[in-house]
Amino acid sequence: MTEEVTQEETWLTQEAFDRLSKELEHLSGPGRAEIAEKIEAARDEGDLKENSGYHAARDEQGKQEARIRQLEVLLRNAKVGSSDSDGKTVTPGTVVNATVAGNSMRFLLGNREIAGDSDIDVFSEKSPLGAAVLGVKAGDKTSYEAPNGKTIEVKVDSVEAFTG
């Protein structure tokens, strides 16, 4: 009996979708061929038990295959476009300026893959902070319970669409 895994939709900008699609295309094609060549070359060196090059290539292959699966799921369940934000309400794909426990924060609500090379902090909608601010309007306050049991107060100062 197999258990069906359901994956929620992930919002991506067109730029992020294109970048991730290109990465998947490379890893699935030329990337797999490169790893296969490394494994074959290491295999030709002899005894596989003590062949560190072989084991390193196999580890690299495992990591690459995991990334391929991750990208396939992400892209299959992607909602591509601009954020649904009205500029006042926190939605996936918005940059939130907030005061969290008295400290100013600026972060993207969404998936780390959206941010690409950007250095902006990213919080998932499923994280305690992300879940707390999702749907909150600029100027409003909310709170969430931290893992240590403390209640953390949050004021959403402003909301803007993420432009990448």
Buried (B, 14 or more C-beta within 10 A) or exposed (E): EEEEEEEEEBBBBEEBBEBBBEBBEEBBEEBBEBBEEBBEEBEEEEEEEEBEEBEEBBEBBEEBBEBBEEBEEBBEEBEBEEBEBEEBBBBBBBBBBBBBEEEEBEBBBBBEBBBEEEEEBBBBBEBBBBBBBBEBEBEBEBBBEEEEEEEBEBBBBBBBBBEB
